[in-house]
Amino acid sequence: MENKGYITIDGLSVPIEQERNVLEVIRKTNIELPTFCYHSHLSTYGACRLCVCDIEGMGIQATCTITPRNGMVVRTNTEEVRKIRKINLELLLANHNISCPSCTRSNNCKLQYLTRRLGVSTVRFKKTNKQEPIDNKSRSIIHDPNKCILCGDCVRVCKEVQSVGAIDFVKRGSKTRVAPAFGKSLADVECVYCGQCVSVCPVGALIPRQETEEVWKAIHNPEKYVVAQIAPAVRVALAESETSGSNGGSVSTGQMVAALKRLGFDQVYDTSFTADLTVLEEATEFIGRKLKGEKLPLFTSCCPSWVKFAEQYYPELLNNLSTCKSPQQMFGSIAREILPEMLNIKPEQLVIVSVMPCTAKKFEAKRSEFYHEGVPEVDHVLSTEGLGRMIHETGIQLEKLQPESFDMPLGFKTGAGVIFGNTGGVSEAVLRYAYEKLTGEKLRSFDFKQVRGMEGIRTVELTLGDIHLKLGVTHGLANARKLCEVAKAGESDYDLIEVMSCPGGCIAGGGQPVNFDPDFREKRAQLLYNEDKAMQLHKSQDNPYIKELYEKVLGEIGGHKAHELLHTHYHGRKRIQKEIIHIRNTQHPKIVVAVCVGTNCFMKGSQELLKRLLNHVVSNKLEDIVGFEGQEEMVDLKATFCFERCNRGPVVRVNDKLIEHATYEKVKEELYNEIERIGKLIEQES
């Protein structure tokens, strides 16, 4: 690395290399300055003022905001610095709802940790009495603004990493808080439930929605048969949870299975089994599209927050989305199909619980697409932290348990299914299958390391047999947006694009234990690759139980039965819920004309259409046309935000009839038809 000079830190001469700020240089001396708002992958904010130091010639400064320069002299622990840090921490405590014993982040709270570390034993400032309502409407995330310390980490990760901006600072001064726009719930705005806000929150202001009580209720019900599926990424993070009973030690997959059985689960399976299943279905779909040269690039569909992002912002690309369900939902579908007969239980007895690293999986399990005759494919979704909480509650000492095996057949997997939890893992698993399918040769070396890594967008080109492939691998939705814009413009030359919402993939999902180690993603990823190496089989097509499932239940890969159980379709989604603008109110309207003014329809001329319709309804004597009076008062004109047909706009509804690709003439004709129809009814009644 290029040496750009030296800084003197507490008497030590420290070289300046690639560091962005003085804080990063200080960390090279093995001094961990306290901070709430600093994350190396986010912009510098400087809000908490805890990383302050005395810089010669500059005075007391927040080191995260100062660019290092040759010759700087920094003192990190003067009396004045220590006092300022404590005062700033006391101010935060005075504005914090201190309910530590019952807070889900009690064992992993930065505020608690720094209070102890800095020796703050009393708060000398007056306690604020504000009490904001808790937002618990979302299926995935609970937001408690009373615990927020206004560090801004959640706001920045939502904007900068995910390009969503579902939350921001609202109001001013002492009334400032973090919230969605217009005081709405996270359930009613464009939140994609990725949970990255949860991952960076240093306190308990944002947490995954807990479903532990519902799961306990099912376990304690003697009429229910409760099975669990565990996602690949859970096994590399459960030991980090301070509520897991592991005491920070390492935990094997077998010990995790043993804990679930001790909790009362009747069977324990592995979501990696249906990850193998996803590989075969998705790779077959991809090869078919590639050979036909249609609907490319194919976007993966394993990540539910990415799917919701695409539904909201890129409905025109939904035909490019793989129709494969995620491994979680494939498992639920297959389990409902085969387990009742296999386990000799009634279908209504079966309760399926997912253990996932992801908050968006909670939302996914409740989607209407995954309900059949009122029964969900997956009943409950526990986060990794939620499972740790259940283990801790029972007093089970996880790291002392004797390992146990997953139950068969849905517990058997190959290494390809395991690496699904890493960014690039889906692409690598697909390549392990596609290589043999396209070349007709046996794959000997199963690693495709070119798709691995932590760069936000990675491009891989390779030739399999006579087929040249170009793959894109991206994580973080801001990066995905860049690839979507190119695809939307028709300029993408990728064949397959893998998208994961969370930086690093599922290993860093919002349901994982919160970890502030800057290298935690790389460490978790390596553990998954190690598990892949330790397995006897590394290609999904070699899984014997997958082969048996096709022979006995599914038929051929991509066939009719497979599509019925393993595939789905997605639709455009409103970003603003329940918003209607009343353009012209009438007391007793018999005809309601609603014009979509959402982004896609707006771009296609819906605003001009709305203006022309309003002018026509108000200024014309329509009774001269249809022969009865008062009809203009019967028409109510509204602007709405979406009819979920974004690729067919402008869209207008006249009473119950939807008009796609609407023009002024089409709407006027339907309006007259309705007026005439109602006029005839009035005449008949009189």
N, C-alpha and C positions, 0 to 999 in steps of 0.2 A: 504493500500500500504506500501511496505517496505521503511523505512526511511534510506537513504544512506548518511546522513550528512546534512550540511547546507551551504548555500551560503549567504554572506552579499551583498545585492543589495541596493545601495543608503541608507545605514544605517539600512535596514530591514533584519532580519534573515529569510531566506526562505528555507524550507526543500527540499532536492533532493529526488524525488520519481521515477517515470518511465520516466522522461524527457530524450530525446536523446541528448540535447545540452543546452547550457546556455541560448539561446534565449527562449526556451520553459519555463525555470525556471523564466526568467524575466517576461514573459507574465502572470505568476500566480500572480504577484504583480499589475496587472491591468495597466501595461505599454505596449503599443503597439509600439514597435520599428519599424521604417520604413524599408521596405524590398520589393524588386521586385522578387527575385529568390527563396524565401523559400516557399515551400509547404510541409505540414506534410506528405503527401502520396508519395512524390518524394524523390529521393536521395538528399543529401546536396551538394550544388554546390559552394556557396560563391562567386558569380560573381559580384553582384551589390555593395557590400561593404557599404551598408547603415545601416546595423544592428550593426555597430561597437560600441564598448564600451571600456572603460579603465579598464583592468583587472590587479590588483596589481601583480607585478612581471613579467607580460607578455606584458604590454604595450597595444597599440590599437589593438584590434582583432575583426574579424567578429564573432559574438557570435553564429551564426548558425553552425560554424565549430568546436567549442570548446566543448569538453565533460565536463560536470559539475563535480567538485571535491570538497570534503568537505574542508571548510576553505577558499574558493575563496572569494575575495573582488572585487566587480564590481561597477563601477560608470558609469551610463548611459548618463549623461548629462553635462559633463565637457565642458569647452570652446574649448579645442582641438577637442573633439569628434564632437561638433556642427559644427566646421569649416570644418572638414574632410567630414562630411555628405553633407554639402552644396557644397563643391568643386566637390565631386563625382556626385552630381545631376547636377551641371553646365556642367560637361563633357558629361553627357548623353544628355542634352539639346542641346549642341553644335553639336552633331552627329544625331540629330533627325529632321525629316521633320516636322516642326511645322505648321500644317495647321488645327489648332484646331477648328475654326468655322465650317468647312465643314467635319470634321472627325466624323464617325459614333460612335466612342467611346468618344466623347467630354464630355458627361455627366457622364461617368463612366470610367475615365482614371486615372490610378494610378500615372502616370507621372504628370498630372495636379494637382491631389490631393496632392501629396507630395511636389510639387513646392510651392503650397500655404501654406501647413502646415509648411514647413521648412523656409518659408519666403524668398525664392530666387526670387529676383525682377530683377536682371540683370545677363547676362551670359558674363563672362569676357574672354572666350576663342573664338578663331577664328572659325567661322562657316565653316563646311565642305561643299564642293560643289558637292558631289557625287549625282548621280541620277540614281537609278537602275530601270529597267522596272518592272511594276506591273504585277503580274501573275493573270489574270482574266479568264483563260481558263476553270477552273474547274466549274462544275455545282453547287458546294456546297460551296466552300471557296475561298475567294480572299486574296492573299498574297501581301502585300506592304512592301518590304524590307527597304524602306526609313524611315519607322516609327519604325523599329526594334531597341531595345536597347540591344540586345545580352544577355538577361538574361538567355537564354537556357531552359526556362520552357517548351516551345513547343517541343524541341528536346527530353527532358527527358520524358515527358508524352507519346510521340509517341513510344519511345523505351521501357520504363520501365513498363508503364501501358498497352500499346497496343501491344507491341512486334512487331511493324511494321517497324519503323525506316525509314519512307518515307522522313524525312528531317533531316539535320545535319548541323554542321558548315563546311563551305567550305572556301578555301583560308586561308591566314595567315596575322597576323599583322593588320594594319589599313584597309586591304581589306577583313577582315573576315566578313562573313555574313551567315545567315541561309537560306538554299535552298535545294531542292531535288538534287540528284546526277546528274552530267553532265549538269547542267544548265537547266534541264527539267522543265516542268510545273507540278503542282500537278495532272493535268488531265492525265499525261502520265507515272506516276510511280505507286507504289503499295499503295498509299494513299487510305484508305477505307472510307474517308469523315466523320468519326465519329465526328469531330469537337472538340475533347478534346484539341487540340492545341489552338483553339479559346477560350475555357473555361479558360485556364490558362494564356493567353497572357494579360499582364497588360496594353497594349496600343492598338493601332489600326492596328498593323502589320498583324494580322490574324482576319478576320471577316467573318460572313456568307454572301454568295452572296445574294444580295437584289433582290426581284421580286416585290417590291411595285409599281413601275411605271407601270408594265404590268397589275397588278391587278387594279390600278386606271383607266387605259385605258379601261379595260373590264367593270368596274362599270359605267363609263361615256358613254359607248356605248349603246344607247337606243335599239339596236337590240339584245343585249345580256341579258341573265337571269343568274345572278351570285349567286351561292350558296357557302356557306362555311361549312367545317367540322373542328371541333376543337378537338385536341387530349387531352386525360385526363391530361397529365402533364402540359399543358399550363395554366390551371386554378390555379395551385398552385405557379406559378412564375411570371405571368404577372404583379402583383402589385409591384414586385421588380424592374421592368424596370423603370429607371428614365425618360424614354421618353413616358411612358404610360399615363401620366396625372393623376396618382393616388396619387402623392405627398407622396409616401411611405406608404400609408394607405393600409388596407386590401380591397380586391375586391372580391365580390361574383361571382359565375358562371353566375348568372342572369344578373349582371351588365356588364359582358364581352359580353354576348349575345346582350344586349341592345346597347352596343357600336358598335358591328358589324352591326347591323341593321341601326344605325345612320350613319355609314360610307357609306351605300348604298347597302349592300348585300340583295338580295331578300329573301333568306331563310338561316337559320342558323341551322346546324345539329351537331350531336355529334359523333365523331369517336368511342366513347365507344359503340355505337350501333353495329358497325361492329366488335368491339372487342368481344362483346357477340357472334356474328356470327362466329368469328374465334375460339372461345372456342368450339362450337359445332362441327365444322368441324375438328379441330385439335385433339380434344379429341377422336372423332370417329375414326380418322386415327390412333391415338396412341393405342386405345383399340384393333382395328383390327390387328395391327402389333404385339401387345403383345400376343394376343390369338393365333396367327399363329406362333409366335416366329421368325419373320423375320425382317430384316432391323432395328435391334435395336443396339444401342440406337437411339431413335428418337430425333433429334435436332430441337428445335423451329426455326421458320423462320420469326418472326415478325420484327427483327432488320436488316435493309438493309446493314449496315456496317459489321455486322457479316456475312451476306450472301456473300458479296464481299470478305471478309477475307477467308471464306471457299472455294470460287471459286478459289482464288489465291493460297492458301497454302495447301488446303486439298481437291482437286477435287475427290479423291477416296472416300470421305465421303459424296458426294452430294446425293447419294441414301439414306443416312440416314437423310437427311434434310426433314422436313415436306414440302409437296407440297402446303400447304396453302399460299395464298398471305398474305401480311401484312394487318392489319385493314385499313390502308390508301388506299391501292389498292383495297381491297374488297369494300370499300365505293364507290370508283370511278366506279367500274364495276357495282355495284348494282344501283347507281344513274343514270348511262347512260341507264340502262335497264328499270327502272320504272318511273323516274321523268318526261321525256317529256310527256308521256300520262297523268300522274297524274296532272301536272301543266299546261297542254294544251299548250305546246310550241313545237317548232321544235327541233329535236336533235341537230342541228348545232347551235342553240341559247344558249345551256346550257354551262356555264363555271363553272368548279369545282375548288375551291381554298381550299387547305389544310392549316390549321394553326398548325404547328408542333414544338415540342421542339428540333428538330433534323435537322442537316445539311445534313445527308445522305439521308433523305427523298427527298431532292431536286434531288439528283442523281437517286434515285429509280423511281421517277415519269417520268424520261426521258429514262428509260430502254426500249429497243425495245420490250421486252416481254409484256409490258403494253401499247402498241400502237395497235390499231385495225383499219385497213383501213385508216391509217394516222392520226387517232384521239387518243390522249392520254386518259387514264382513269382519270388522274388528270392533269389539265392544269397548275396550278401554286401552289407553296409551299411557304408560308410565315413562317419565324421563329417567335417565341414568341416575340423576339426583333423587328422583322419587323412589326408585328401587333401593338406593342407599339408605333413604329415610326409613323404609319398611324394615330393612335388615337391622338398622340401628335400634328401632323401636323394640324389636324382639330380644335384643341383647346377643344375637348371634355374632360370634367372633369369626368373621369371614376368613381371615388368613389362617385360622387353625382347623378349618374343615377339611375332611378327606375329599378329594375330587370325585365327582360323579360324571357319568356320561349323559349326553343328550339322548332323548328318546328317538327311536326310529319309527318311520322312515324319514320324517320331516326334520330330523336333526343331523342328517348326513350332508356334508358339503365338500366342495373342493376349494383350493386356494383362490380360484378365480372369484368365487362368491364372497370370500373373506375380504379381499382388497377393494370391494365396492365402497368401503367406508372412506377411502382416500380419494382426493382429486386425481383424476387420471385412471382410477381403478376400473371404472365401467368400460372405458376405452380399451384398456389393456385386456380385460376379460373378454370383450368382444373380439379383439384381434387374435386371441388364443383359439377362438372358435373359427373365425373367418379364415385364418391361415390354412387350416386343414380343409375347410370347405371349398376354398377357391383354388388351392394348389393341388389337392388330392394327396398331399404328403403328410407324414406324421411329424408333428411339431416336437422337436427334441429339447430345444432351449426355450423355455416358456416365458422368460422375462422380456418385456418390451419397455426398457427403461427410458426410451425417448419420450414417452408420454408422462413420465413422472416429474415431480418438481413442484415448486411453490410459486413460479411465475404466474401472474394473473391470467395471461393468455399464452398458450403454447400451441405451436403448429408442428404437425408431424406429417411427412410424406413418405410413403413406402409403396412397393409393388408386390402384390400377392398374385402369383401366377401371371396372367395377362392383364390383370386389373391394377391400375394405378389409383391409390387412395390418398386423399388429403384430409387429415383429421384436425379438428380444433378442440382444445381442452381449456375450459375457463372456469374459474371459481370467483365468487363475489359478483353480485348482480350488476354493479357498475361496469364490470368487464363484459358481462353477458350482453348488456345493452349495446356496447360497441359492435359486437358481432351481429346482433339483431338488426341494427340500423343498416349494416352492409347487406344483410340478407333481404331486408325489406326493400332496399333499392334495387334488388335483383343483381347485385354485383358480387355475391359470395361465390367462391369456387371451392368451398369446403364440401366434402361428402357427408361427414358426420361431425356434429358438434356436441361435446359432452358439457353439460352445465350443472354446476353445484352452487347453491346460494352461499354457503358458508365458506369463508376462506380456509383452504386446506381440505374441505369436504366435510363429510358427516362427523369425522373425528373432532371437529370444532363446532358442532351443532349447539343450538341454544339450550338443549336439555342436558348437556354435559356439565360436570363440575366446573365452576368458574376457576380459571387458572390464569395468573398474571405473569407467569414465566414467559419471556419473549420467544422461547424456543419450544413451547409445549406442543405446537402442531407437528413440527418435525419429529419430535420424540414419539408422539402417538402414532404417526404415520409409519415410522420404522417398526414399531411393535406389530402392526398389521402385516407388513411385508415379512417380518420374522415368522409370524404364524403361517403365512403362505408357504414359506420355505420349509417349515417343519411338517407340512402335510404330505401325504403320499400321492395325492392327486391334485393337479393344478389347473385342469381344464374342465369347464362345466359339462362338456359333452361326455366326459368320462365318469360322471356321477352315476353309479348303477341304479340308485333309487329314482333319479330323474328319468332314466331309460324305462324303468318299470312303470312309472307314472304315465308316460306316453303310451306304453303298450296297453295298459289296463283301463286308463281313464280318458286321456286327452286325444288319443289318435296321433295324427302326424303333427309335426311342428308347424305352427301357423295355420292349422286346420280349423274346421268349424267349431269343434268342442273347445279347442284352445282359445279361439277368439271369444267364445261365449264366457269363459271363466277368467281369462287372463288379459283381456284388452278392454279399452274404454275409449270415449271421445270427450273432448273438453270444449268449452264454449266461451265466447267473450263475456267479460264480467264488468259490472258497474264498479267504478272507483268511488262514486259518491252515492250513498244509499239514501232513499226516502226523501229526496229533494225534488220538489215540484214548484215551479214559478207560475203563479196565477197571472196570466196576461189579461184576461177579461172574465171577471166573475159575473155570473148570473144567479139569481136566487134559486130557480128550479130548472136547471139545464136538463134537456132531454138528449142533447148531443154533446159529447165531450171530444174535442179535437186536441190531441197531445202531440207535440212536435219534439223530437229528440234534438237537444242542442249540445250533446256530448262532443268530444274532440273530433271523432271521425265524421259524424254527421255535420258538425259545424264546418269542417273543412270542405264538405261536399255541398254546402249552400243552404243548410237548414235555417240559418238566421234570416236570410233573405226570403225564404219560403214562409217563415213565420210572419214577417212583416207584411207580405202580400196577402196572406190569409186574414190577418187582423184587419187590414184596410178593407178587404172585400166584405167581411162579416159586418163591420161597423157602418160602411158607407152605402151599401146596396140595399134596395127595397126588394128583398127576396120573395115577399108575398106576391109580388107581381108575376113571379115565375111559377110559383106552386099553388097560388090561389087561396091562401089563408093568412091571417094576421098573427103578428107576435113571434114569428119564427126566429127573428134575429136575437131575441132574448132567450131562445132555447139553446143557443150555441155557447158553450164555455170553451175558451181557448187557453191551453196550458203549454208551458215548456217543461220538458222532463229531461233526465240525463242519460237514460239508456234503455233500449229494448233488447239488449244482448244480440244485436245483429249488426255489429259495427262494420262488417265488410259488405253490407247491403244498404248502406245509407244513401240519402237521408231516409229516415224511417218515421212514419206518422201513423198514429192510431186514431181512427174515427169510430167512436164507441168501441165495439169489440173487434173491428177489422183492422189488421195491420197492413200498411202499404209500404213495401220496400222499394228502393230506388224512386222515392216519391218525387213527383213534379207538381207544380201548382195546378195544372190541368187535371191530373189524376186525383188529387185531394179534393178539388172543387167538384168533380164529378161524383165522388163518393159522398161528399157532404150533401149535394142535391138529392142523391138517392135516399139518404137517411131522412132528410127533411120531408121528402115526398112520402116515404114509408110511414113516418109518424103522422103526417097530415092525413093520410088515409085512415089510420087508426082513430084519429080524433073525429073524423067525419062519421065513421062507423059507430062510435060511442054516442055521438049526438043524434 
